[in-house]
Amino acid sequence: MLVLVGCMLGWAEAGLAQGGSMLGFFPGHVSSQLSLEKQFSDELQTADMDQWMKRLSALPHPLGSPYDKQNILFLDSLFRTWGYQTHIDTYYVLFPTPRLRRLEMVSPTRYQAVLMEKVIPSDPYTAQTALQLPPYNAYSADGNVTAEVVFVNYGIPDDYTQLEKMGISVKGKIVLAKYGRSWRGIKPKLAYEHGAIGCLIYSDPRDDGYTAGDTYPQGPYKNPYAVQRGSVMDMPVYPGDPLTPGRGATREAQRLTRGEAKTLIPIPVLPISYHDAQPLLAALKGPVAPPSWRGALPLTYHLGPGPTRVHLQLAFDWKLTPAYDLTATLPGSPYPDQWVLRGNHADAWVNGAADPVSGLVAEMSEAKSLAGLYRKGWRPKRTIVYCVWDGEEPALLGSTEWVEDHAAVLKQKAVAYINSDMNGRGYLYAGGSHTLEKFFSQVAAEVKDPEKGISVSRRQREADALQGHRPMEDFRLDALGSGSDYSPFLQHLGIASLNLSFGGEDGGGEYHTMYDDYLFFTQFKDPGFAYEKALAEVAGRSVMRLADADILPFDFTHLSRTVRRYTDEVRQLADDTRRLARLENHWIADSVYHHTSDPKEVFVAPAAPKPVPYFDFSTLDNALSALSRSASDYHHAIQALEVAPDTNLVRRINGAVYQSERQLLTEKGLPGRPWYRHLIYAPGLYTGYGVKTLPGIREAIEQGDYQNVNLQISQVSQALTNLSQFIDGLCPSKTQAGF
Amino acid sequence: MLVLVGCMLGWAEAGLAQGGSMLGFFPGHVSSQLSLEKQFSDELQTADMDQWMKRLSALPHPLGSPYDKQNILFLDSLFRTWGYQTHIDTYYVLFPTPRLRRLEMVSPTRYQAVLMEKVIPSDPYTAQTALQLPPYNAYSADGNVTAEVVFVNYGIPDDYTQLEKMGISVKGKIVLAKYGRSWRGIKPKLAYEHGAIGCLIYSDPRDDGYTAGDTYPQGPYKNPYAVQRGSVMDMPVYPGDPLTPGRGATREAQRLTRGEAKTLIPIPVLPISYHDAQPLLAALKGPVAPPSWRGALPLTYHLGPGPTRVHLQLAFDWKLTPAYDLTATLPGSPYPDQWVLRGNHADAWVNGAADPVSGLVAEMSEAKSLAGLYRKGWRPKRTIVYCVWDGEEPALLGSTEWVEDHAAVLKQKAVAYINSDMNGRGYLYAGGSHTLEKFFSQVAAEVKDPEKGISVSRRQREADALQGHRPMEDFRLDALGSGSDYSPFLQHLGIASLNLSFGGEDGGGEYHTMYDDYLFFTQFKDPGFAYEKALAEVAGRSVMRLADADILPFDFTHLSRTVRRYTDEVRQLADDTRRLARLENHWIADSVYHHTSDPKEVFVAPAAPKPVPYFDFSTLDNALSALSRSASDYHHAIQALEVAPDTNLVRRINGAVYQSERQLLTEKGLPGRPWYRHLIYAPGLYTGYGVKTLPGIREAIEQGDYQNVNLQISQVSQALTNLSQFIDGLCPSKTQAGF
C-alpha cells in the first residue's frame, strides 16, 4: 500500500553551507572545512581518471600477471610523486589457474562446449586472448566426471526444497545452475551438500543477455559467448588465503594443507555461456521446470535428470602466488595514531575497466587532490592511509591477508575504512556501519549529482520514495554483507566501514567477462567519468571529514534505531516460521498436499517441520532500551561539548570512540565460522554476498537450530550492553540515569 | 503474510448423506433427493462423452458451416430420442469471415507472414484446412494500411500509460500486442482510442508457447505457427449481433447499419503466430521495453516506432448468417412455469474438442441421465430447459439473440441459468450469483473429485488455502464478467446464473487454434473424461436440486456479505486513488520524476492527476445493513417454514423468490452501455471478460469520472434497498424490525 511520504516534509538538504551544524566540528570550524572540501572537489580531474583507466586496463591484469604487478608499481610511483609515504606488502596466496577445461555432452547427442568468449573485431582489447585467464571458477576442485545433468534454477536453498517436492535428487549428478540470486560460491556448495559431483553455472539471457537489452557490441548485455568468471571459494566461512585463515599469508606463515582448508569446494565447477548451455538444456527431459525457473532460451526448460549426460574435466595449477598490497600514507597531527583508511582493489579478472578500475581511478583522483591540498598547507588531524589491494577477485586475498597481518595495529589505530570497487552512472549506493550513518548522510547531502544538480543523497531518497519505500529525512546506509574488501575490516576486526558506489543507469552484462574494457566502459558505463568524479567527491569528503573532525563523528542513535529494526525483523521471522510450521503440520496431517497435487506429476509432500518454540527476546529489548538511552545521552553530551569545548575530554573521546564498533564483536565468532566476529552484520552462510543482519540469531531461526536461538540473542544483548557501557564511559559527565 | 487457516476448523464436508439439512428441502425429502442424485450420477457414461466428442469435433464447425448445422441436428435428434420436446430458433446475425488476409514487413527488410497454422502429420484433424476458418479476428475492420510498428506489451490501459511516460505515441502506427492479461477485444479498442490504424496480436512463447511447456505435438503448448483466433467485437458495450442490440435478430428484425453499430472495431486487427511476430520484433528499434513487457523470443524487445514497417491488408465477407439455437424441454410440475435453464454452446472456431465440446458432452450426458430418471418415474417440480447455443465464439450470438428474443417470458419464468463451456482436468472453478452460493456450496460438497476421492469443493478450498488465501467453510463463487453464454441471462435480464468448469491440470495453448481437436484432448486435457463426468455431476445435480426443491434454494446472507466485501474494495480503491493522486501531485511539484529519471532515456512526467473528492458511501452502508437484516430474517423464516410447512406461503415464495436477482438491475443500464443492467456484476469496459464488481461505482473511480461516483453509489443503494423490501415481502410473517 502506498504511504504518503515525506516529500510533504520537504526534501530538506542538510544545508551546511547555509550555516547548519556539521557532525564532529566545532561551529567555528564548519565553514573552513566546507571551503577545504570545495577546493578538494574542484581539483578532481575527469581527464586524469580517463587516462588512468586507459592505462590500468590496457592489458589483462589478474592476480599474478605481469601487468597486475606493473599496475601496482605504476600506482606506487604516482603516490610517491604526490608526496605519500608508500609501502608494498607481499603475501603468498593459494591461487589456482586452469590447466585443462573440457566440457562435452556425450548423450543423447554430442556437443563440445566452446568455453571461450568471442573476439569482437571492433574492440581490440578482446583480442588479447593470449594474456587472458579463460572463463573459470577459482577454487573449483580438479575433477574428471561424467554424469546426467539436473537443472537446478539458481541453485539456492529454496530451489532444492522445490526439487525435493518434485522427487528429483542431484545425487551423483552434475547440476546446471543459473548465475544470479546468490553469490556464485553458494551454488557448488549446495550442489555438493546435496550429493552432486559437478556444477555448471551459466548466465541465462533473461537475466543479463538479450532479454535484458542489446548485446555486446551493439549494447552492453551478454552476447551468446560471454561468461562470468569468478571465485567459488566458500567465503561465508572465511575469505582470504584458504591456507592461512586468521593470519597473514607471509612467506614464512604456517599453512594448512589444501585438504585441511575449509573453504575449498570439493567438486569441479565451471562457468559457461548461454551458447554452451543451450544444447544441454534443450536435450533435458523430465518434469518441466516451475514457471519462475524458466529463462529466455527458445526451449522448454526441463529439470532432468538426463538424458543430457556430460563429461566435465578440469585441472588447475594450484600454486602460491605473490599478492602485492600497496599502502600510501599522509601523516596526521595531532592524532597520528588514528588512521582513516581508504581502499580499492587493482587486480581484475580480465581488463577490468569497470571492475575494479572505475573505483580505483576515483580513489587515485582523491589521493592526488588531497596531496595538492597538503602541499598548499592543509594538515589533517589524523593519518590518512590509501590502500590498493591485490587479489580481491579470487577471494579478497590482498585485503584479508593485510588485515590479518596488521590486526594488532589496526585494532588500535583504525578509525574507519572506506571502500569502493566497481562504479557507474546513476544513484548513490552506500552501505556501512550505522555508527557512521548520520555522518555519512551529511556528506552525501553536500555532493551534487552530476546529471541533475540536486544532492546525491536527495536523488537516492527520491528514487526510494518513488519505489514505494518509506521516506527518510536521513540517508539510509544498507547493511554490509560481503563481496569487496571492507569485509575483513568490518567483520573480522570491527572497524567501522563504508562501501560506496554509483550505479543503476549503467546496466550491462560485462561483469567478470573479457568485455569489461575501456571501450565498453566509455561507451556504456559512464562515458564522461562524471560519476567517478562523484564517487571521488563522496569518498574523499568522507575521508577528509573523518581526518579533520574536532570530535570523531560517530553517532549511536542511528545504530540503536537500526538494530531495533533488525530485532523486529528476526522476531517477525520467528513468528512467521512458527506459524508456517503449524500450518504445514496441519496441512500434512489433513493430506492437503496430497489432495491438491496433480496425480500425473511426481509430488513428494514435505516432511513435517519441527515446531518452533517461543524465544526470549527480553534481554535484547532491554539492551536496546539501554543503548537508546546511552546513544541519546552521548548525543547531548557532544552537543554540549561543541558549545563549550573541553580539550582533555575531546582528546579522550577521540582516542576511544572509534573503538565502539569493536564492542559489537564476539571473540569466538559466529556459529561454525569463527573468522566472522561481527554480531550485527555478516554475509549469509547460504546467500554469500547477501547480508544477514543479526546473523547468529537469524540463521539459527532460518536453519531450524532453535535450541541455539536464545544463546545467540544473549550474545547480541551482551554486546549491545557492552557498547552502552562503553558509550557511557566516554562522557562521564553525562546524566547517569538508572535503568 | 500467512494466515493460520481454517484447516484447524476441519475441512468439514457438508455431510448431507449423514443427515444434514439441504437448502430448499423439507427434512423428510433430503434422503430421497440424495438417492435420486446418486442414480443420476451413476447413469453418467464417460463412453458416451468420448463418442459424442469424437463425432461433434470430427470436422471444423464454426457458425455458418455445414458441420455446425449437422451437429445441431444430431443433438436435436438425441434429445428427441430421450424424450425431450425440442425446438430450434434461427437468428440471422452479422458474422464476417475473411476474404483476404495479408501481412508483410516492408522495411527494414522484407518478410511475408505465413498466417497459417502448421499441419501435424500425426494429427489428421489438422489437415482439414479446406474446411477451416483461417486465423483471424472476427469483427476486425476491413483495411489496407502501411505503417511503422509499436510494441505495446499486452495493449491494456497501464501499457499506454507507460508508453506515454516513455514519450512514445501509437498515433498513425500499427500496434503489435501480446495475447493475454485482457480479453483480446480490448487491445484493438485501446489501440484505436490512442490513434493507431492497425493492430496485430500474437501469442508470446513465454505465455503459452515453449516457455510454458513442450509444444504441440510433443506437448500441449503453442508451436511456432499456432494462432489464437477470436472475436474482437466490443462486447463490454453489448454482446450478440452488432446490428440488433437489445432485440432478437429474427429475419424481420429492425437492423442498424454497420456504421451505426457501436461494437464494431474501426481498425483492421489480425492475430499472428510467434513465428510471424519474431521478424517484426527483431527489427524494431527505439527504447528497450520495460522488463515485465519482455517475452521469451530470443531477441531484445524494443518498442519502436519502427523501423519495422508493415503492410496489413484485410477484407471480410460481411454476411448475415443463420444461427441455430436448440432448446430441449422436460416439463415440470407443480411449477411448469418455473424454468431451470442449462446451456453450453456447440459452435467452435475449428474442431473445438475442448472449446466447446468438452462442456457440451457433459451437458448431453446430464440430459440423457435425467431422461432416464424421467422414464423411471421421476418428475421434477419445475421445467428443465436444456439449451445448445450457436455462434458463441463470434460474440455470444446465439444465446444473446435468444435471450433478447424471449426476454418477456424469461423475465417471468427463468429461475436460474447454469452454463458450461470448455472443461478439463483439475479443480472446480465456479462463478455466479451469490444468491446461489450457499446452495451451490452444498452441491459441490456432494460431488467427489475423480482423482482424489474428496469432494470437489474441498479440493478447491484446500488449493486456495495452500495459495495463501483465506480459508472458507463455504465454497466461494467468483463474480462473473463475460466470456460465455451466461452473460445475457445474468447481466441483461437479471437471471441468477452459474458458470462451471474444471481445470488447472490441463494447461495448454490450443485455445482457438486448429490443434484443439479430439486427439489433443484425449492426450492432454482429460484422457479418461473423468472431469467431464464431474462437470456433469456438478451441473446436473444443480439442475436437479433447483428443479426439485420444496422451496427454491435462494439465500441472501452470502449475497449481503459479498456485496459488503465489494463495497469495502471500492471504498479502498477510492482511498488509494486519492492518496496516490496527492502523492503524485507532490512528486510533480517537487520535480521528483525529473530528478530520478535517466537523462539518457526519454521520460515524460505524468500530468498532475485530478484531486479525488471524498464520496458518500453512507447510503450504501445503510442499504447493506438493511439487506443483512432482511437476509437474516428470511433465513430464519425459511428455517421455520421447513419445520412447519405452510403450503400457500411456500407456493408464494417459490413463485417470487427467483425474481430477487432482477432487483439488482437498473433499467437504464450502466453508464455508456445500457444493455448491461446488473449493478453488481459486469465485464470491465477496459478488461473485457474480466469482471468488475459494483461496476458503475468502480469504473467511475477508475476512470476519474468523480462527479458520477455518488450517483452510482445511490443507484446501487437503491437496488439493494429494493431487494431488501422484496425479501421482506416474501415472508410477511417475519419480524419487521425497524431500521
Interface residues (C-beta under 8 A of the other chain):
Chain A: M1 L2 L4 V5 C7 M8 W11 P205 R206 Y210 T211 A212 G213 D214 T215 G219 Y221 V288 P291 R294 A296 L297 P298 L299 T300 Y301 G426 E451 K452 I454 R458 R459 E462 A463 A465 L466 E505 D576 R579 L580 R582 L583 H586 W587 D590 V592 Y593 H594 H595 T596 D598 P599 K600
Chain B: M1 L2 L4 V5 C7 M8 W11 P205 R206 Y210 T211 A212 G213 D214 T215 G219 Y221 V288 P291 R294 A296 L297 P298 L299 T300 Y301 G426 E451 K452 I454 R458 R459 E462 A463 A465 L466 E505 D576 R579 L580 R582 L583 H586 W587 D590 V592 Y593 H594 H595 T596 D598 P599 K600
